[in-house]
């Protein structure tokens, strides 16, 4: 916040600043004589030196003291205060504007802080819990019956495996060619060997009655 003294004290301080930087009569400034009549070389450079003195004394920057609509040195010279009273009024108005802007910034920061604090203090709504599903206990009698039936009845996989094995064995037997009957008989004769000697003797020796 910029704090300025009462008007008489402010006028005296401004007159002293102008008299020092522009080397002019301080008493003539206090009589509210126009600057152009007192300052020998009153131009934009002299105005800038006055503003720099005010900045050093009251902590008001030169950019804040200059009119916002200034563009050229001629415009600054035209808009710059012409007397000590006008300069005092301009200094008061600039200080009031800067203090108002600072207050607005402080209020905005305070509002943002209070909003954040209230949001943090507001309790969050608890999450809705999903109801647990009721557990259904199986019937013990039905469970025992199902277990017995499962033990007796073979599984589908076992049935499929047995069926596949039976099919494979049938196909293997059908693929083996049957041996001819004649060949089987010849094989039996060849393995039987020569007839016994008794039968041969009986056929070759005639009976005694003949």
GUMI-922834 format. One line per field, with one value per atom (N, C-alpha, C): residue number from 1; residue in one letter; atom name; y, x, z. Coordinates in Angstrom, 2 decimals, decimal comma. Atoms other than C-alpha are relative to their C-alpha. Layout:
! GUMI-922834
sevex NUM/... .
tifi A/... .
mardo CA/... .
c2 Y/... .
c1 X/... .
c3 Z/... .
! end
This chain:
! GUMI-922834
sevex 1/1/1/2/2/2/3/3/3/4/4/4/5/5/5/6/6/6/7/7/7/8/8/8/9/9/9/10/10/10/11/11/11/12/12/12/13/13/13/14/14/14/15/15/15/16/16/16/17/17/17/18/18/18/19/19/19/20/20/20/21/21/21/22/22/22/23/23/23/24/24/24/25/25/25/26/26/26/27/27/27/28/28/28/29/29/29/30/30/30/31/31/31/32/32/32/33/33/33/34/34/34/35/35/35/36/36/36/37/37/37/38/38/38/39/39/39/40/40/40/41/41/41/42/42/42/43/43/43/44/44/44/45/45/45/46/46/46/47/47/47/48/48/48/49/49/49/50/50/50/51/51/51/52/52/52/53/53/53/54/54/54/55/55/55/56/56/56/57/57/57/58/58/58/59/59/59/60/60/60/61/61/61/62/62/62/63/63/63/64/64/64/65/65/65/66/66/66/67/67/67/68/68/68/69/69/69/70/70/70/71/71/71/72/72/72/73/73/73/74/74/74/75/75/75/76/76/76/77/77/77/78/78/78/79/79/79/80/80/80/81/81/81/82/82/82/83/83/83/84/84/84/85/85/85/86/86/86/87/87/87/88/88/88/89/89/89/90/90/90/91/91/91/92/92/92/93/93/93/94/94/94/95/95/95/96/96/96/97/97/97/98/98/98/99/99/99/100/100/100/101/101/101/102/102/102/103/103/103/104/104/104/105/105/105/106/106/106/107/107/107/108/108/108/109/109/109/110/110/110/111/111/111/112/112/112/113/113/113/114/114/114/115/115/115/116/116/116/117/117/117/118/118/118/119/119/119/120/120/120/121/121/121/122/122/122/123/123/123/124/124/124/125/125/125/126/126/126/127/127/127/128/128/128/129/129/129/130/130/130/131/131/131/132/132/132/133/133/133/134/134/134/135/135/135/136/136/136/137/137/137/138/138/138/139/139/139/140/140/140/141/141/141/142/142/142/143/143/143/144/144/144/145/145/145/146/146/146/147/147/147/148/148/148/149/149/149/150/150/150/151/151/151/152/152/152/153/153/153/154/154/154/155/155/155/156/156/156/157/157/157/158/158/158/159/159/159/160/160/160/161/161/161/162/162/162/163/163/163/164/164/164/165/165/165/166/166/166/167/167/167/168/168/168/169/169/169/170/170/170/171/171/171/172/172/172/173/173/173/174/174/174/175/175/175/176/176/176/177/177/177/178/178/178/179/179/179/180/180/180/181/181/181/182/182/182/183/183/183/184/184/184/185/185/185/186/186/186/187/187/187/188/188/188/189/189/189/190/190/190/191/191/191/192/192/192/193/193/193/194/194/194/195/195/195/196/196/196/197/197/197/198/198/198/199/199/199/200/200/200/201/201/201/202/202/202/203/203/203/204/204/204/205/205/205/206/206/206/207/207/207/208/208/208/209/209/209/210/210/210 .
tifi X/X/X/X/X/X/X/X/X/X/X/X/X/X/X/X/X/X/X/X/X/X/X/X/X/X/X/X/X/X/X/X/X/X/X/X/X/X/X/X/X/X/X/X/X/X/X/X/X/X/X/X/X/X/X/X/X/X/X/X/X/X/X/X/X/X/X/X/X/X/X/X/X/X/X/X/X/X/X/X/X/X/X/X/X/X/X/X/X/X/X/X/X/X/X/X/X/X/X/X/X/X/X/X/X/X/X/X/X/X/X/X/X/X/X/X/X/X/X/X/X/X/X/X/X/X/X/X/X/X/X/X/X/X/X/X/X/X/X/X/X/X/X/X/X/X/X/X/X/X/X/X/X/X/X/X/X/X/X/X/X/X/X/X/X/X/X/X/X/X/X/X/X/X/X/X/X/X/X/X/X/X/X/X/X/X/X/X/X/X/X/X/X/X/X/X/X/X/X/X/X/X/X/X/X/X/X/X/X/X/X/X/X/X/X/X/X/X/X/X/X/X/X/X/X/X/X/X/X/X/X/X/X/X/X/X/X/X/X/X/X/X/X/X/X/X/X/X/X/X/X/X/X/X/X/X/X/X/X/X/X/X/X/X/X/X/X/X/X/X/X/X/X/X/X/X/X/X/X/X/X/X/X/X/X/X/X/X/X/X/X/X/X/X/X/X/X/X/X/X/X/X/X/X/X/X/X/X/X/X/X/X/X/X/X/X/X/X/X/X/X/X/X/X/X/X/X/X/X/X/X/X/X/X/X/X/X/X/X/X/X/X/X/X/X/X/X/X/X/X/X/X/X/X/X/X/X/X/X/X/X/X/X/X/X/X/X/X/X/X/X/X/X/X/X/X/X/X/X/X/X/X/X/X/X/X/X/X/X/X/X/X/X/X/X/X/X/X/X/X/X/X/X/X/X/X/X/X/X/X/X/X/X/X/X/X/X/X/X/X/X/X/X/X/X/X/X/X/X/X/X/X/X/X/X/X/X/X/X/X/X/X/X/X/X/X/X/X/X/X/X/X/X/X/X/X/X/X/X/X/X/X/X/X/X/X/X/X/X/X/X/X/X/X/X/X/X/X/X/X/X/X/X/X/X/X/X/X/X/X/X/X/X/X/X/X/X/X/X/X/X/X/X/X/X/X/X/X/X/X/X/X/X/X/X/X/X/X/X/X/X/X/X/X/X/X/X/X/X/X/X/X/X/X/X/X/X/X/X/X/X/X/X/X/X/X/X/X/X/X/X/X/X/X/X/X/X/X/X/X/X/X/X/X/X/X/X/X/X/X/X/X/X/X/X/X/X/X/X/X/X/X/X/X/X/X/X/X/X/X/X/X/X/X/X/X/X/X/X/X/X/X/X/X/X/X/X/X/X/X/X/X/X/X/X/X/X/X/X/X/X/X/X/X/X/X/X/X/X/X .
mardo N/CA/C/N/CA/C/N/CA/C/N/CA/C/N/CA/C/N/CA/C/N/CA/C/N/CA/C/N/CA/C/N/CA/C/N/CA/C/N/CA/C/N/CA/C/N/CA/C/N/CA/C/N/CA/C/N/CA/C/N/CA/C/N/CA/C/N/CA/C/N/CA/C/N/CA/C/N/CA/C/N/CA/C/N/CA/C/N/CA/C/N/CA/C/N/CA/C/N/CA/C/N/CA/C/N/CA/C/N/CA/C/N/CA/C/N/CA/C/N/CA/C/N/CA/C/N/CA/C/N/CA/C/N/CA/C/N/CA/C/N/CA/C/N/CA/C/N/CA/C/N/CA/C/N/CA/C/N/CA/C/N/CA/C/N/CA/C/N/CA/C/N/CA/C/N/CA/C/N/CA/C/N/CA/C/N/CA/C/N/CA/C/N/CA/C/N/CA/C/N/CA/C/N/CA/C/N/CA/C/N/CA/C/N/CA/C/N/CA/C/N/CA/C/N/CA/C/N/CA/C/N/CA/C/N/CA/C/N/CA/C/N/CA/C/N/CA/C/N/CA/C/N/CA/C/N/CA/C/N/CA/C/N/CA/C/N/CA/C/N/CA/C/N/CA/C/N/CA/C/N/CA/C/N/CA/C/N/CA/C/N/CA/C/N/CA/C/N/CA/C/N/CA/C/N/CA/C/N/CA/C/N/CA/C/N/CA/C/N/CA/C/N/CA/C/N/CA/C/N/CA/C/N/CA/C/N/CA/C/N/CA/C/N/CA/C/N/CA/C/N/CA/C/N/CA/C/N/CA/C/N/CA/C/N/CA/C/N/CA/C/N/CA/C/N/CA/C/N/CA/C/N/CA/C/N/CA/C/N/CA/C/N/CA/C/N/CA/C/N/CA/C/N/CA/C/N/CA/C/N/CA/C/N/CA/C/N/CA/C/N/CA/C/N/CA/C/N/CA/C/N/CA/C/N/CA/C/N/CA/C/N/CA/C/N/CA/C/N/CA/C/N/CA/C/N/CA/C/N/CA/C/N/CA/C/N/CA/C/N/CA/C/N/CA/C/N/CA/C/N/CA/C/N/CA/C/N/CA/C/N/CA/C/N/CA/C/N/CA/C/N/CA/C/N/CA/C/N/CA/C/N/CA/C/N/CA/C/N/CA/C/N/CA/C/N/CA/C/N/CA/C/N/CA/C/N/CA/C/N/CA/C/N/CA/C/N/CA/C/N/CA/C/N/CA/C/N/CA/C/N/CA/C/N/CA/C/N/CA/C/N/CA/C/N/CA/C/N/CA/C/N/CA/C/N/CA/C/N/CA/C/N/CA/C/N/CA/C/N/CA/C/N/CA/C/N/CA/C/N/CA/C/N/CA/C/N/CA/C/N/CA/C/N/CA/C/N/CA/C/N/CA/C/N/CA/C/N/CA/C/N/CA/C/N/CA/C/N/CA/C/N/CA/C/N/CA/C/N/CA/C/N/CA/C/N/CA/C/N/CA/C/N/CA/C/N/CA/C/N/CA/C/N/CA/C/N/CA/C/N/CA/C/N/CA/C/N/CA/C/N/CA/C/N/CA/C/N/CA/C/N/CA/C/N/CA/C/N/CA/C/N/CA/C/N/CA/C/N/CA/C/N/CA/C .
c2 -1,19/0,00/1,25/-1,27/3,48/1,00/-0,97/5,99/1,37/-1,36/9,68/0,92/-0,96/12,59/0,89/-0,95/15,26/0,97/-0,83/17,73/1,08/-1,02/20,58/-0,63/0,66/18,15/-0,56/0,54/16,54/1,13/-1,12/19,94/0,47/-0,44/20,89/-1,00/1,02/17,57/0,04/-0,06/17,87/1,26/-1,23/21,48/-0,16/0,22/20,42/-0,87/0,90/17,58/0,76/-0,72/19,88/1,06/-1,04/22,65/-0,62/0,63/20,18/-0,51/0,61/18,36/1,03/-0,98/21,39/1,35/-1,19/24,05/1,28/-1,15/26,47/0,47/-0,59/28,60/-0,82/0,84/26,45/0,84/-0,85/29,41/0,30/-0,26/30,12/-1,22/1,25/26,46/-0,09/0,08/26,64/1,00/-0,97/29,65/-0,47/0,65/27,31/0,72/-0,61/29,11/-1,10/1,05/27,13/-0,36/0,49/24,99/0,66/-0,58/26,44/1,42/-1,35/29,90/0,03/0,03/28,79/-0,77/0,86/26,04/0,54/-0,62/27,35/-0,92/0,96/24,23/-1,05/0,91/22,69/-0,83/0,91/19,73/-1,40/1,39/15,98/-0,55/0,46/15,40/0,54/-0,57/17,76/-0,72/0,75/15,97/-1,39/1,32/12,61/0,09/-0,17/13,92/0,23/-0,21/15,10/-1,33/1,29/11,67/-0,96/0,84/9,90/0,43/-0,48/12,10/-0,45/0,47/11,24/-1,50/1,45/7,53/-0,29/0,22/7,73/0,40/-0,52/9,66/-0,76/0,61/7,96/-1,42/1,39/4,61/-0,20/0,10/5,30/0,01/0,13/4,12/1,04/-0,97/6,40/-0,48/0,54/4,05/0,20/-0,23/4,44/1,48/-1,44/8,23/0,55/-0,49/8,64/-0,30/0,28/8,92/-1,26/1,25/5,54/0,22/-0,23/7,13/0,72/-0,75/8,83/-0,85/0,69/7,95/0,68/-0,74/10,68/0,99/-1,00/13,31/1,19/-1,12/15,95/-0,31/0,40/14,01/-0,01/0,01/13,54/1,43/-1,41/17,26/0,65/-0,59/18,09/-0,51/0,61/15,68/0,15/-0,11/16,26/1,19/-1,10/18,42/1,30/-1,29/22,12/0,76/-0,71/23,30/-1,00/0,86/21,99/-0,64/0,58/21,56/-1,13/1,07/19,55/-1,26/1,14/17,39/-0,74/0,63/16,77/-0,81/0,74/15,79/-1,29/1,17/13,46/-1,07/0,96/11,85/-0,72/0,63/11,22/-1,01/0,89/9,68/-1,29/1,19/7,35/-0,92/0,81/6,19/-0,71/0,63/5,55/-1,15/1,08/3,56/-1,23/1,12/1,42/-0,74/0,64/0,78/-0,82/0,74/-0,27/-1,30/1,21/-2,71/-1,02/0,92/-4,19/-0,65/0,56/-4,61/-1,05/0,96/-6,34/-1,31/1,21/-8,75/-0,79/0,67/-9,49/-0,68/0,60/-10,10/-1,24/1,16/-12,44/-1,18/1,07/-14,41/-0,58/0,48/-14,61/-0,85/0,77/-15,80/-1,37/1,29/-18,48/-0,91/0,81/-19,62/-0,55/0,46/-19,79/-1,07/1,01/-21,73/-1,34/1,23/-24,24/-0,63/0,53/-24,56/-0,64/0,57/-25,12/-1,30/1,25/-27,74/-1,13/1,04/-29,57/-0,45/0,34/-29,43/-0,70/0,65/-30,63/-1,51/1,46/-34,35/-0,61/0,70/-36,58/-1,06/1,01/-38,79/-1,39/1,34/-42,39/-0,78/0,82/-44,81/-0,99/0,93/-46,90/-1,43/1,38/-50,44/-0,91/0,95/-53,19/-1,07/1,05/-55,65/-1,35/1,33/-59,04/-0,98/1,00/-61,87/-1,08/1,03/-64,40/-1,34/1,30/-67,67/-1,10/1,09/-70,68/-1,28/1,25/-73,80/-1,17/1,13/-76,98/-1,01/1,05/-79,77/-1,18/1,12/-82,50/-1,29/1,24/-85,31/0,02/-0,13/-84,03/-0,06/0,01/-83,56/-1,42/1,39/-87,19/-0,79/0,71/-88,47/0,34/-0,42/-86,45/-0,61/0,61/-87,77/-1,48/1,41/-91,39/-0,19/0,12/-90,88/0,31/-0,35/-89,28/-1,14/1,14/-92,30/-1,15/1,13/-94,87/0,29/-0,32/-93,10/0,39/-0,39/-93,02/1,36/-1,33/-89,69/-0,10/-0,04/-88,64/-0,26/0,22/-88,66/-1,47/1,43/-92,25/-0,78/0,68/-93,34/0,18/-0,26/-91,68/-0,79/0,74/-93,32/-1,48/1,41/-96,79/-0,29/0,16/-96,37/0,06/-0,14/-95,25/-1,23/1,20/-98,25/-1,18/1,12/-100,70/0,12/-0,23/-99,18/-0,33/0,27/-99,42/-1,50/1,45/-103,12/-0,69/0,60/-104,00/0,26/-0,33/-102,21/-0,79/0,76/-104,04/-1,44/1,40/-107,49/-0,10/0,07/-106,73/0,24/-0,26/-105,51/-1,21/1,17/-108,85/-1,00/0,94/-111,18/-1,40/1,38/-114,64/-0,99/1,03/-117,66/-0,97/0,98/-120,05/-1,33/1,27/-123,33/-1,06/1,00/-125,48/0,17/-0,23/-123,87/-0,42/0,39/-124,55/-1,50/1,46/-128,24/-0,50/0,41/-128,61/0,23/-0,29/-127,02/-1,01/1,01/-129,48/-1,31/1,26/-132,49/0,05/-0,08/-131,22/-0,03/-0,01/-130,80/-1,31/1,26/-134,22/-1,01/0,96/-136,21/-1,32/1,31/-139,88/-0,82/0,84/-142,46/-0,95/0,92/-144,88/-1,30/1,21/-148,10/-1,15/1,09/-150,37/-0,05/-0,03/-149,22/-0,41/0,38/-149,70/-1,48/1,44/-153,27/-0,77/0,68/-154,27/-0,01/-0,04/-153,20/-0,86/0,75/-154,95/-1,49/1,42/-158,36/-0,62/0,68/-160,79/-0,75/0,72/-162,44/-1,45/1,41/-166,07/-0,89/0,84/-167,38/-0,10/0,07/-166,64/-0,88 .
c1 0,84/0,00/0,88/-0,73/1,21/-0,66/0,51/0,84/0,61/-0,45/1,06/-0,33/0,28/1,24/-1,20/1,09/-1,42/0,39/-0,24/-1,79/1,08/-1,06/0,33/1,40/-1,30/3,16/0,38/-0,29/2,84/0,43/-0,38/2,97/1,42/-1,35/6,06/1,05/-0,95/7,77/0,17/-0,09/6,95/0,77/-0,72/8,17/1,49/-1,42/11,45/0,64/-0,52/11,90/0,23/-0,10/11,24/1,11/-1,03/13,49/1,39/-1,31/16,36/0,36/-0,35/16,14/0,00/0,10/15,20/0,69/-0,74/17,14/-0,84/0,91/14,29/-0,39/0,39/12,69/-1,13/0,99/10,82/-1,19/1,08/8,76/-0,98/0,87/7,45/-0,84/0,77/6,39/-1,16/1,05/4,44/-1,12/1,04/2,54/-0,83/0,74/1,22/0,21/-0,36/3,02/0,22/-0,22/3,04/1,49/-1,38/6,14/0,74/-0,65/6,84/0,51/-0,43/7,18/1,17/-1,04/9,59/1,23/-1,10/11,70/0,52/-0,59/14,15/-0,13/0,10/14,29/-1,07/1,11/10,88/-0,40/0,31/10,67/-0,25/0,28/10,08/1,09/-1,09/13,51/-0,19/0,25/12,66/-1,17/1,14/9,32/0,44/-0,49/11,12/0,82/-0,79/13,53/-0,92/0,97/10,56/-0,64/0,64/8,89/0,97/-0,99/12,12/0,19/-0,10/12,35/-1,20/1,21/8,76/0,08/-0,14/9,50/0,95/-0,96/12,50/-0,57/0,52/10,55/-1,23/1,28/7,11/-0,21/0,06/7,80/-1,15/0,97/5,49/0,80/-0,85/7,05/-0,35/0,20/7,48/-1,06/1,00/5,39/-1,41/1,32/2,49/-0,37/0,27/2,84/-0,29/0,23/2,89/-1,43/1,36/-0,53/0,00/0,02/-1,54/-0,18/0,27/-2,51/1,15/-1,09/0,86/0,65/-0,66/2,62/1,35/-1,21/5,14/0,35/-0,43/7,10/-0,95/0,94/4,68/-1,28/1,21/1,73/0,25/-0,33/3,48/0,05/-0,09/4,25/-1,37/1,33/0,65/-0,83/0,81/-0,82/0,62/-0,66/1,71/-0,58/0,54/0,45/0,79/-0,61/1,12/0,46/-0,33/1,29/0,23/-0,27/2,20/-1,29/1,28/-1,47/-0,47/0,38/-2,18/0,88/-0,90/0,88/-0,36/0,41/-0,29/-1,28/1,24/-3,77/0,30/-0,35/-2,26/0,69/-0,70/-0,02/-0,99/1,02/-2,99/-0,83/0,85/-5,06/0,76/-0,80/-2,23/0,15/-0,14/-1,66/-1,31/1,30/-5,39/-0,28/0,22/-5,55/0,86/-0,89/-2,55/-0,45/0,48/-3,93/-1,26/1,22/-7,28/0,34/-0,40/-5,63/0,63/-0,62/-3,60/-1,05/1,07/-6,71/-0,81/0,75/-8,54/0,78/-0,82/-5,64/0,00/0,01/-5,53/-1,34/1,32/-9,29/-0,17/0,11/-9,06/0,80/-0,82/-6,26/-0,69/0,68/-8,21/-1,22/1,17/-11,34/0,40/-0,47/-9,40/0,47/-0,50/-7,75/-1,16/1,15/-11,08/-0,79/0,70/-12,66/0,73/-0,80/-9,82/-0,12/0,09/-10,00/-1,36/1,33/-13,76/-0,17/0,07/-13,38/0,72/-0,73/-10,81/-0,74/0,71/-12,99/-1,32/1,27/-16,13/0,18/-0,18/-16,50/-0,46/0,34/-16,53/-1,06/1,05/-19,56/0,62/-0,59/-18,71/-0,43/0,30/-18,56/-1,10/1,12/-21,70/0,51/-0,45/-21,00/-0,99/0,84/-22,28/-0,49/0,48/-24,53/0,60/-0,57/-22,99/-1,07/0,93/-24,59/-0,20/0,30/-26,34/0,57/-0,59/-24,49/-1,05/0,98/-26,67/0,71/-0,63/-25,74/-0,61/0,53/-26,04/-0,67/0,70/-28,38/0,94/-0,94/-26,23/-0,44/0,49/-28,46/0,21/-0,18/-28,40/1,47/-1,44/-24,62/0,55/-0,46/-24,05/-0,48/0,55/-26,32/0,77/-0,75/-24,46/1,39/-1,33/-21,08/-0,04/0,12/-22,25/-0,23/0,28/-23,63/1,25/-1,23/-20,34/1,00/-0,92/-18,36/-0,43/0,50/-20,60/0,09/0,04/-20,97/1,40/-1,30/-17,76/-0,08/-0,02/-16,72/-0,12/0,14/-17,33/1,33/-1,33/-13,60/0,36/-0,31/-13,24/-0,83/0,84/-16,19/0,55/-0,55/-14,68/1,27/-1,25/-11,28/-0,27/0,31/-12,83/-0,57/0,58/-14,84/1,05/-1,07/-11,76/0,89/-0,85/-9,73/-0,68/0,75/-12,45/0,00/0,01/-12,65/1,34/-1,35/-8,87/0,28/-0,26/-8,78/-0,78/0,80/-11,58/0,62/-0,63/-9,84/1,27/-1,25/-6,56/-0,27/0,33/-8,19/-0,51/0,56/-10,03/1,05/-1,05/-6,87/0,91/-0,88/-5,00/-0,65/0,61/-5,62/-0,12/0,25/-7,12/0,81/-0,79/-4,96/-0,92/0,84/-6,35/-0,03/0,17/-7,70/0,98/-0,93/-5,52/1,39/-1,32/-2,38/0,07/0,02/-3,40/0,10/-0,06/-3,96/1,37/-1,35/-0,64/0,99/-0,90/1,07/-0,15/0,22/-0,51/0,67/-0,60/0,65/1,52/-1,45/4,18/0,54/-0,46/4,46/-0,27/0,36/2,95/1,13/-1,11/6,02/-0,44/0,34/6,12/-0,88/0,89/3,55/0,82/-0,74/4,54/0,35/-0,51/6,42/-0,97/0,95/3,70/-0,94/0,95/1,28/0,67/-0,72/3,86/0,26/-0,26/4,71/-1,24/1,25/1,10/-0,37/0,36/0,60/0,93/-0,94/3,72/0,03/-0,08/3,57/-1,38/1,29/0,81/-0,33/0,43/-1,22/0,36/-0,39/-0,34/-1,11/1,11/-3,77/-0,01/-0,01/-3,18/1,13 .
c3 0,00/0,00/0,00/0,10/-0,92/0,94/-0,96/1,88/-0,31/0,30/0,98/1,17/-1,09/3,45/-0,32/0,22/3,87/-1,12/1,18/1,03/0,21/-0,17/2,50/-0,01/-0,05/3,24/-1,37/1,33/-0,19/-0,95/0,85/-1,93/0,29/-0,39/0,02/-0,50/0,45/-0,82/-1,51/1,47/-4,52/-0,44/0,35/-4,64/0,23/-0,27/-3,07/-1,07/1,04/-5,60/-1,30/1,27/-8,58/0,07/-0,14/-7,25/-0,09/0,02/-6,83/-1,39/1,29/-10,19/-1,13/1,09/-12,28/0,35/-0,41/-10,29/-0,21/0,10/-9,90/1,40/-1,28/-7,15/0,64/-0,71/-4,58/0,43/-0,45/-3,29/-1,13/1,15/-6,77/-0,32/0,24/-7,11/1,00/-1,01/-3,83/-0,26/0,36/-5,20/-1,18/1,09/-7,92/-1,34/1,27/-10,72/-1,02/1,00/-14,00/-0,13/0,10/-14,45/-1,16/1,19/-17,86/0,27/-0,31/-16,27/0,99/-1,03/-13,55/-0,48/0,44/-15,13/-1,32/1,20/-17,72/-1,20/1,11/-19,90/0,38/-0,37/-19,31/-1,21/1,11/-21,71/0,55/-0,42/-21,66/0,91/-0,87/-20,09/1,42/-1,32/-17,22/0,69/-0,56/-16,73/0,50/-0,40/-16,61/1,29/-1,22/-13,96/1,21/-1,09/-11,85/0,42/-0,29/-12,13/0,71/-0,67/-11,14/1,45/-1,39/-8,06/0,83/-0,72/-7,10/0,29/-0,19/-7,57/1,15/-1,08/-5,27/1,36/-1,28/-2,60/0,47/-0,40/-2,61/-0,54/0,51/-4,30/-1,00/1,10/-7,24/-1,30/1,18/-10,49/-1,05/1,09/-13,47/-0,98/0,92/-15,62/0,53/-0,58/-13,18/-0,03/-0,01/-13,09/-1,39/1,36/-16,87/-0,43/0,49/-18,54/-0,87/0,77/-20,03/-1,49/1,43/-23,34/-0,69/0,64/-23,98/-1,09/1,10/-27,24/-0,33/0,37/-28,08/1,10/-0,98/-26,14/0,01/0,07/-27,35/0,77/-0,72/-25,98/1,50/-1,43/-22,64/0,53/-0,43/-22,45/0,10/-0,02/-23,21/1,16/-1,05/-20,66/1,39/-1,31/-17,88/0,79/-0,81/-14,96/-0,21/0,32/-15,47/1,25/-1,24/-11,83/1,13/-1,17/-8,39/0,53/-0,46/-7,38/-0,93/0,95/-10,55/0,19/-0,24/-9,87/1,28/-1,27/-6,28/-0,22/0,29/-7,52/-0,79/0,82/-10,11/0,84/-0,87/-7,48/0,91/-0,84/-5,20/-0,80/0,82/-8,01/-0,40/0,36/-9,10/1,21/-1,22/-5,50/0,34/-0,27/-5,05/-0,96/0,98/-8,28/0,30/-0,31/-7,32/1,26/-1,24/-3,81/-0,26/0,33/-5,26/-0,73/0,72/-7,66/0,95/-0,97/-4,81/0,89/-0,83/-2,67/-0,77/0,80/-5,50/-0,18/0,11/-5,99/1,30/-1,29/-2,27/0,26/-0,18/-2,21/-0,86/0,88/-5,17/0,55/-0,58/-3,50/1,23/-1,20/-0,24/-0,36/0,43/-2,05/-0,52/0,52/-3,88/1,12/-1,12/-0,64/0,83/-0,79/1,23/-0,75/0,79/-1,63/0,05/-0,07/-1,60/1,38/-1,36/2,19/0,25/-0,21/2,18/-0,76/0,78/-0,54/0,71/-0,72/1,57/1,25/-1,23/4,69/-0,26/0,31/2,93/-0,03/0,00/3,73/-1,31/1,23/0,73/0,28/-0,15/0,24/-0,05/0,03/1,13/-1,23/1,19/-1,72/0,32/-0,18/-2,14/-0,05/-0,06/-1,04/-0,71/0,69/-3,23/0,98/-0,93/-1,32/-0,35/0,21/-0,82/-0,46/0,49/-2,71/1,06/-0,98/-0,49/-0,43/0,29/-0,27/0,18/-0,03/-1,08/0,39/-0,47/0,90/-0,78/0,76/-1,19/0,92/-0,75/-0,08/0,20/-0,22/1,59/-0,68/0,63/0,30/-1,50/1,45/-3,28/-0,37/0,27/-3,05/0,03/-0,07/-1,97/-1,20/1,16/-4,74/-1,27/1,19/-7,34/-0,01/-0,07/-6,11/-0,38/0,34/-6,34/-1,49/1,44/-9,83/-0,81/0,73/-10,90/0,05/-0,09/-9,62/-0,90/0,80/-11,38/-1,49/1,44/-14,70/-0,46/0,54/-16,72/-0,67/0,61/-18,01/-1,50/1,46/-21,59/-0,68/0,59/-22,29/0,00/-0,08/-21,09/-1,03/0,99/-23,27/-1,40/1,33/-26,32/-0,23/0,15/-25,68/-0,21/0,15/-25,31/-1,39/1,32/-28,48/-1,09/0,99/-30,41/-0,01/-0,07/-29,16/-0,65/0,61/-30,20/-1,51/1,45/-33,67/-0,61/0,52/-34,13/-0,06/-0,01/-33,16/-1,09/1,07/-35,57/-1,35/1,28/-38,43/-0,20/0,12/-37,68/-0,40/0,34/-37,81/-1,41/1,35/-41,03/-1,05/0,97/-42,71/-0,23/0,14/-42,13/-0,96/0,99/-45,21/0,57/-0,48/-44,45/-0,83/0,68/-45,30/-0,72/0,71/-47,93/0,72/-0,71/-46,65/-0,48/0,54/-49,00/0,59/-0,54/-47,84/1,45/-1,41/-44,28/0,13/-0,05/-44,97/-0,37/0,42/-46,81/1,10/-1,09/-43,93/1,11/-1,04/-41,55/-0,36/0,44/-43,68/0,10/-0,01/-43,97/1,40/-1,38/-40,25/0,69/-0,68/-39,48/-0,06/0,09/-40,72/-0,63/0,61/-42,17/0,91/-0,83/-41,04/0,83/-0,87/-38,29/-0,72/0,64/-39,15/0,07/-0,13/-37,96/-1,17/1,09/-40,57/-1,28/1,20/-43,32/-0,02/-0,07/-42,14/-0,26/0,23/-42,08/-1,45/1,39/-45,64/-0,86/0,83/-47,04/0,32/-0,36/-45,17/-0,16/0,15/-46,34/1,23/-1,20/-43,74/-0,09/-0,07/-42,68/-0,50/0,46/-43,66/-1,49/1,44/-47,28/-0,41 .
! end
